[in-house]
Amino acid sequence: MTHLTKTNRMEAVFDETVRILNQTFACEPILYASFGMEKGLGIPVDAKDIDLLVPKNVLMQQSRLIQAFQSNGFTPVPQAVLTFQKDAVRVELAEQEKWMERCHFSVGGIQRITRNRHTFQLLDATNLLLLYELLACDPGRLETKCASDRKKITWIRQYLMKTNQS
């Protein structure tokens, strides 16, 4: 592993993940959660991993996903959701349809971004707020994570107040 900063490693792993999903599965993943806040809102929340939503039909190709990621140097990690790791960065792939329904994301609040000839989608602040409001109330979630979710809700609301006044 090279001596890249954590942010640079996350960016490199993110770019590679998007490339794999675009090229191998014709999939444009949706970036959400902490790394989505950092990239989309510029709010530094010290993201620990990269969370992506991918269509169920892609997730159903689990052996093909594992093969594609392993051939690019990723290691599968046993988790509740399909997870890979490379250069000490974890990438979690969750079911897009499930989260779209659970959070009631607005399709109009999902931005399509092309970077380095690869395309991904990104949740806006309003959709991220819906996500964290749901997570903060989840009775099965650890209290430490709920406390972090509540902080993120505050930061997103502050962001929305600032951007709506512009």
CYANA upper distance limits for C-alpha pairs under 8 A (distance plus 0.5 A):
  1 MET  CA     87 ASP  CA      6.66
  4 LEU  CA      8 ASN  CA      6.27
  4 LEU  CA      9 ARG  CA      6.37
  5 THR  CA      9 ARG  CA      6.62
  6 LYS  CA     10 MET  CA      6.60
  7 THR  CA     11 GLU  CA      6.63
  8 ASN  CA     12 ALA  CA      6.59
  9 ARG  CA     13 VAL  CA      6.58
  9 ARG  CA     87 ASP  CA      7.31
  9 ARG  CA     89 VAL  CA      7.67
 10 MET  CA     14 PHE  CA      6.39
 10 MET  CA     49 ASP  CA      8.29
 10 MET  CA     50 ILE  CA      8.07
 10 MET  CA     89 VAL  CA      6.70
 11 GLU  CA     15 ASP  CA      6.59
 12 ALA  CA     16 GLU  CA      6.70
 13 VAL  CA     17 THR  CA      6.52
 13 VAL  CA     86 LYS  CA      7.40
 13 VAL  CA     87 ASP  CA      8.24
 13 VAL  CA     89 VAL  CA      7.58
 14 PHE  CA     18 VAL  CA      6.69
 14 PHE  CA     50 ILE  CA      7.59
 14 PHE  CA     91 VAL  CA      8.45
 15 ASP  CA     19 ARG  CA      6.68
 15 ASP  CA    118 HIS  CA      8.45
 16 GLU  CA     20 ILE  CA      6.74
 17 THR  CA     21 LEU  CA      6.72
 17 THR  CA     69 PHE  CA      8.49
 18 VAL  CA     22 ASN  CA      6.44
 18 VAL  CA     28 GLU  CA      7.75
 18 VAL  CA     29 PRO  CA      7.44
 18 VAL  CA    118 HIS  CA      7.11
 18 VAL  CA    119 THR  CA      7.49
 18 VAL  CA    120 PHE  CA      7.11
 19 ARG  CA     23 GLN  CA      6.42
 19 ARG  CA    118 HIS  CA      6.35
 19 ARG  CA    119 THR  CA      8.48
 20 ILE  CA     24 THR  CA      6.11
 20 ILE  CA     25 PHE  CA      7.98
 20 ILE  CA     68 ALA  CA      7.64
 20 ILE  CA     69 PHE  CA      7.85
 21 LEU  CA     25 PHE  CA      5.67
 21 LEU  CA     26 ALA  CA      6.84
 21 LEU  CA     27 CYS  CA      5.75
 21 LEU  CA     28 GLU  CA      7.31
 21 LEU  CA     29 PRO  CA      7.75
 22 ASN  CA     26 ALA  CA      5.05
 22 ASN  CA     27 CYS  CA      5.33
 22 ASN  CA     28 GLU  CA      6.40
 22 ASN  CA    118 HIS  CA      7.19
 22 ASN  CA    119 THR  CA      7.53
 23 GLN  CA     27 CYS  CA      8.25
 24 THR  CA     68 ALA  CA      7.98
 25 PHE  CA     58 VAL  CA      7.39
 27 CYS  CA     54 VAL  CA      7.69
 27 CYS  CA     55 PRO  CA      8.30
 27 CYS  CA     58 VAL  CA      8.24
 28 GLU  CA     54 VAL  CA      7.98
 28 GLU  CA    119 THR  CA      6.34
 28 GLU  CA    120 PHE  CA      5.23
 28 GLU  CA    121 GLN  CA      6.96
 29 PRO  CA     52 LEU  CA      6.40
 29 PRO  CA     53 LEU  CA      6.06
 29 PRO  CA     54 VAL  CA      5.63
 29 PRO  CA    120 PHE  CA      5.72
 29 PRO  CA    121 GLN  CA      6.50
 30 ILE  CA     52 LEU  CA      5.87
 30 ILE  CA     53 LEU  CA      5.41
 30 ILE  CA     54 VAL  CA      7.19
 30 ILE  CA     96 GLN  CA      8.29
 30 ILE  CA    120 PHE  CA      6.51
 30 ILE  CA    121 GLN  CA      4.92
 30 ILE  CA    122 LEU  CA      5.92
 30 ILE  CA    123 LEU  CA      7.61
 31 LEU  CA     35 PHE  CA      7.93
 31 LEU  CA     36 GLY  CA      5.83
 31 LEU  CA     50 ILE  CA      8.12
 31 LEU  CA     51 ASP  CA      6.63
 31 LEU  CA     52 LEU  CA      5.25
 31 LEU  CA     53 LEU  CA      7.05
 31 LEU  CA    120 PHE  CA      7.72
 31 LEU  CA    121 GLN  CA      6.57
 31 LEU  CA    122 LEU  CA      5.47
 31 LEU  CA    123 LEU  CA      7.14
 32 TYR  CA     36 GLY  CA      4.89
 32 TYR  CA     37 MET  CA      7.64
 32 TYR  CA     51 ASP  CA      6.33
 32 TYR  CA     52 LEU  CA      6.60
 32 TYR  CA     53 LEU  CA      7.90
 32 TYR  CA    122 LEU  CA      7.03
 32 TYR  CA    123 LEU  CA      6.43
 32 TYR  CA    128 LEU  CA      7.59
 33 ALA  CA     37 MET  CA      6.78
 33 ALA  CA     50 ILE  CA      8.45
 33 ALA  CA     51 ASP  CA      6.73
 33 ALA  CA    128 LEU  CA      7.40
 33 ALA  CA    131 LEU  CA      8.20
 34 SER  CA     38 GLU  CA      6.84
 34 SER  CA     45 VAL  CA      6.82
 34 SER  CA     46 ASP  CA      7.99
 34 SER  CA     47 ALA  CA      5.54
 34 SER  CA     48 LYS  CA      8.25
 34 SER  CA     49 ASP  CA      8.37
 34 SER  CA     50 ILE  CA      8.22
 34 SER  CA     51 ASP  CA      8.35
 35 PHE  CA     39 LYS  CA      6.64
 35 PHE  CA     45 VAL  CA      8.36
 35 PHE  CA     47 ALA  CA      5.74
 35 PHE  CA     48 LYS  CA      8.44
 35 PHE  CA     49 ASP  CA      7.55
 35 PHE  CA     50 ILE  CA      6.32
 35 PHE  CA     51 ASP  CA      7.68
 36 GLY  CA     40 GLY  CA      6.11
 36 GLY  CA     41 LEU  CA      8.19
 36 GLY  CA     51 ASP  CA      8.39
 36 GLY  CA    122 LEU  CA      7.15
 36 GLY  CA    123 LEU  CA      7.45
 37 MET  CA     41 LEU  CA      5.68
 37 MET  CA     42 GLY  CA      7.06
 37 MET  CA     43 ILE  CA      6.46
 37 MET  CA     44 PRO  CA      8.14
 37 MET  CA     45 VAL  CA      8.01
 37 MET  CA    125 ALA  CA      8.22
 37 MET  CA    128 LEU  CA      7.97
 38 GLU  CA     42 GLY  CA      5.16
 38 GLU  CA     43 ILE  CA      5.36
 38 GLU  CA     44 PRO  CA      5.85
 38 GLU  CA     45 VAL  CA      7.11
 38 GLU  CA     47 ALA  CA      8.16
 39 LYS  CA     43 ILE  CA      8.32
 40 GLY  CA    122 LEU  CA      7.33
 40 GLY  CA    123 LEU  CA      7.87
 40 GLY  CA    124 ASP  CA      7.26
 40 GLY  CA    125 ALA  CA      8.33
 41 LEU  CA    124 ASP  CA      8.27
 41 LEU  CA    125 ALA  CA      7.49
 41 LEU  CA    159 TYR  CA      8.22
 43 ILE  CA    155 TRP  CA      8.32
 45 VAL  CA    152 LYS  CA      8.46
 48 LYS  CA     89 VAL  CA      8.24
 48 LYS  CA     90 ARG  CA      8.25
 49 ASP  CA     89 VAL  CA      6.57
 49 ASP  CA     90 ARG  CA      5.46
 49 ASP  CA     91 VAL  CA      6.41
 49 ASP  CA     92 GLU  CA      7.94
 50 ILE  CA     89 VAL  CA      8.18
 50 ILE  CA     90 ARG  CA      6.74
 50 ILE  CA     91 VAL  CA      5.21
 50 ILE  CA     92 GLU  CA      6.69
 51 ASP  CA     91 VAL  CA      6.49
 51 ASP  CA     92 GLU  CA      5.43
 51 ASP  CA     93 LEU  CA      6.78
 51 ASP  CA     94 ALA  CA      7.99
 52 LEU  CA     91 VAL  CA      7.93
 52 LEU  CA     92 GLU  CA      6.64
 52 LEU  CA     93 LEU  CA      5.56
 52 LEU  CA     94 ALA  CA      6.72
 53 LEU  CA     93 LEU  CA      6.30
 53 LEU  CA     94 ALA  CA      5.41
 53 LEU  CA     95 GLU  CA      6.08
 53 LEU  CA     96 GLN  CA      5.03
 53 LEU  CA     99 TRP  CA      8.36
 54 VAL  CA     58 VAL  CA      7.11
 54 VAL  CA     59 LEU  CA      7.48
 54 VAL  CA     93 LEU  CA      6.94
 54 VAL  CA     94 ALA  CA      6.69
 54 VAL  CA     95 GLU  CA      6.02
 54 VAL  CA     96 GLN  CA      5.43
 55 PRO  CA     59 LEU  CA      7.13
 55 PRO  CA     95 GLU  CA      6.30
 55 PRO  CA     96 GLN  CA      5.52
 55 PRO  CA     97 GLU  CA      6.92
 56 LYS  CA     60 MET  CA      6.61
 56 LYS  CA     95 GLU  CA      5.91
 56 LYS  CA     96 GLN  CA      7.13
 56 LYS  CA     97 GLU  CA      7.30
 57 ASN  CA     61 GLN  CA      7.46
 58 VAL  CA     62 GLN  CA      8.13
 58 VAL  CA     65 LEU  CA      8.45
 59 LEU  CA     65 LEU  CA      8.09
 59 LEU  CA     93 LEU  CA      8.30
 59 LEU  CA     94 ALA  CA      8.39
 59 LEU  CA     95 GLU  CA      7.58
 61 GLN  CA     65 LEU  CA      6.61
 62 GLN  CA     66 ILE  CA      6.58
 63 SER  CA     67 GLN  CA      6.61
 64 ARG  CA     68 ALA  CA      6.58
 65 LEU  CA     69 PHE  CA      6.61
 66 ILE  CA     70 GLN  CA      6.41
 66 ILE  CA     76 PRO  CA      7.32
 67 GLN  CA     71 SER  CA      6.52
 68 ALA  CA     72 ASN  CA      7.12
 69 PHE  CA     73 GLY  CA      7.09
 69 PHE  CA     74 PHE  CA      5.71
 69 PHE  CA     75 THR  CA      7.86
 69 PHE  CA     84 PHE  CA      8.01
 70 GLN  CA     74 PHE  CA      5.24
 70 GLN  CA     75 THR  CA      6.37
 70 GLN  CA     76 PRO  CA      7.99
 73 GLY  CA     86 LYS  CA      7.19
 74 PHE  CA     84 PHE  CA      6.40
 74 PHE  CA     85 GLN  CA      5.84
 74 PHE  CA     86 LYS  CA      5.36
 75 THR  CA     84 PHE  CA      5.83
 75 THR  CA     85 GLN  CA      5.65
 75 THR  CA     86 LYS  CA      7.00
 76 PRO  CA     82 LEU  CA      8.28
 76 PRO  CA     83 THR  CA      6.40
 76 PRO  CA     84 PHE  CA      4.88
 76 PRO  CA     85 GLN  CA      6.92
 77 VAL  CA     82 LEU  CA      8.12
 77 VAL  CA     83 THR  CA      5.77
 77 VAL  CA     84 PHE  CA      5.88
 77 VAL  CA     85 GLN  CA      7.21
 78 PRO  CA     82 LEU  CA      8.04
 78 PRO  CA     83 THR  CA      7.35
 79 GLN  CA     83 THR  CA      6.79
 81 VAL  CA     92 GLU  CA      6.96
 81 VAL  CA     93 LEU  CA      6.85
 81 VAL  CA     94 ALA  CA      6.56
 82 LEU  CA     92 GLU  CA      6.35
 82 LEU  CA     93 LEU  CA      5.84
 82 LEU  CA     94 ALA  CA      7.50
 83 THR  CA     90 ARG  CA      7.21
 83 THR  CA     91 VAL  CA      6.01
 83 THR  CA     92 GLU  CA      4.91
 83 THR  CA     93 LEU  CA      6.72
 84 PHE  CA     90 ARG  CA      6.14
 84 PHE  CA     91 VAL  CA      5.71
 84 PHE  CA     92 GLU  CA      7.12
 85 GLN  CA     89 VAL  CA      5.88
 85 GLN  CA     90 ARG  CA      4.84
 85 GLN  CA     91 VAL  CA      6.63
 86 LYS  CA     90 ARG  CA      7.15
 95 GLU  CA     99 TRP  CA      7.07
 96 GLN  CA    100 MET  CA      6.50
 97 GLU  CA    101 GLU  CA      6.69
 98 LYS  CA    102 ARG  CA      6.60
 99 TRP  CA    103 CYS  CA      6.32
 99 TRP  CA    104 HIS  CA      8.34
100 MET  CA    104 HIS  CA      6.03
100 MET  CA    105 PHE  CA      5.82
101 GLU  CA    105 PHE  CA      7.74
103 CYS  CA    127 ASN  CA      8.40
103 CYS  CA    130 LEU  CA      6.28
103 CYS  CA    131 LEU  CA      6.18
103 CYS  CA    134 LEU  CA      7.21
104 HIS  CA    130 LEU  CA      7.95
105 PHE  CA    109 GLY  CA      7.95
105 PHE  CA    127 ASN  CA      5.90
105 PHE  CA    130 LEU  CA      7.58
106 SER  CA    110 ILE  CA      7.64
106 SER  CA    127 ASN  CA      7.12
109 GLY  CA    123 LEU  CA      6.65
109 GLY  CA    124 ASP  CA      5.77
109 GLY  CA    126 THR  CA      7.67
109 GLY  CA    127 ASN  CA      6.94
110 ILE  CA    121 GLN  CA      6.75
110 ILE  CA    122 LEU  CA      5.95
110 ILE  CA    123 LEU  CA      5.21
110 ILE  CA    124 ASP  CA      6.47
110 ILE  CA    127 ASN  CA      8.39
111 GLN  CA    121 GLN  CA      5.89
111 GLN  CA    122 LEU  CA      5.64
111 GLN  CA    123 LEU  CA      6.98
111 GLN  CA    124 ASP  CA      7.59
112 ARG  CA    119 THR  CA      7.50
112 ARG  CA    120 PHE  CA      6.49
112 ARG  CA    121 GLN  CA      4.92
112 ARG  CA    122 LEU  CA      6.99
113 ILE  CA    119 THR  CA      6.03
113 ILE  CA    120 PHE  CA      5.97
113 ILE  CA    121 GLN  CA      6.32
113 ILE  CA    122 LEU  CA      7.86
114 THR  CA    118 HIS  CA      5.88
114 THR  CA    119 THR  CA      4.74
114 THR  CA    120 PHE  CA      7.03
115 ARG  CA    119 THR  CA      6.80
123 LEU  CA    127 ASN  CA      6.25
123 LEU  CA    128 LEU  CA      6.69
124 ASP  CA    128 LEU  CA      6.72
125 ALA  CA    129 LEU  CA      6.55
125 ALA  CA    156 ILE  CA      6.81
125 ALA  CA    159 TYR  CA      8.29
125 ALA  CA    160 LEU  CA      7.43
126 THR  CA    130 LEU  CA      6.93
126 THR  CA    160 LEU  CA      8.30
127 ASN  CA    131 LEU  CA      6.87
128 LEU  CA    132 TYR  CA      6.79
128 LEU  CA    156 ILE  CA      8.20
129 LEU  CA    133 GLU  CA      6.51
129 LEU  CA    153 ILE  CA      6.50
129 LEU  CA    156 ILE  CA      6.88
129 LEU  CA    157 ARG  CA      8.11
130 LEU  CA    134 LEU  CA      6.78
131 LEU  CA    135 LEU  CA      6.74
132 TYR  CA    136 ALA  CA      6.34
132 TYR  CA    149 ASP  CA      6.07
132 TYR  CA    150 ARG  CA      7.83
132 TYR  CA    152 LYS  CA      7.63
132 TYR  CA    153 ILE  CA      6.69
133 GLU  CA    137 CYS  CA      7.08
133 GLU  CA    149 ASP  CA      8.06
133 GLU  CA    150 ARG  CA      8.18
133 GLU  CA    153 ILE  CA      7.36
134 LEU  CA    138 ASP  CA      6.97
135 LEU  CA    141 ARG  CA      7.92
135 LEU  CA    146 CYS  CA      7.34
135 LEU  CA    149 ASP  CA      7.30
136 ALA  CA    141 ARG  CA      8.33
136 ALA  CA    145 LYS  CA      8.26
136 ALA  CA    146 CYS  CA      5.09
136 ALA  CA    147 ALA  CA      7.83
136 ALA  CA    149 ASP  CA      5.90
136 ALA  CA    150 ARG  CA      6.65
137 CYS  CA    146 CYS  CA      7.85
138 ASP  CA    146 CYS  CA      8.40
141 ARG  CA    145 LYS  CA      7.23
141 ARG  CA    146 CYS  CA      7.13
142 LEU  CA    146 CYS  CA      6.84
143 GLU  CA    147 ALA  CA      6.55
144 THR  CA    148 SER  CA      6.84
145 LYS  CA    149 ASP  CA      6.58
146 CYS  CA    150 ARG  CA      6.68
147 ALA  CA    151 LYS  CA      6.97
148 SER  CA    152 LYS  CA      6.84
149 ASP  CA    153 ILE  CA      6.71
150 ARG  CA    154 THR  CA      6.90
151 LYS  CA    155 TRP  CA      6.83
152 LYS  CA    156 ILE  CA      6.51
153 ILE  CA    157 ARG  CA      6.61
154 THR  CA    158 GLN  CA      6.69
155 TRP  CA    159 TYR  CA      6.62
156 ILE  CA    160 LEU  CA      6.62
157 ARG  CA    161 MET  CA      6.64
158 GLN  CA    162 LYS  CA      6.74
159 TYR  CA    163 THR  CA      6.62
160 LEU  CA    164 ASN  CA      6.34
161 MET  CA    165 GLN  CA      6.80
162 LYS  CA    166 SER  CA      7.19
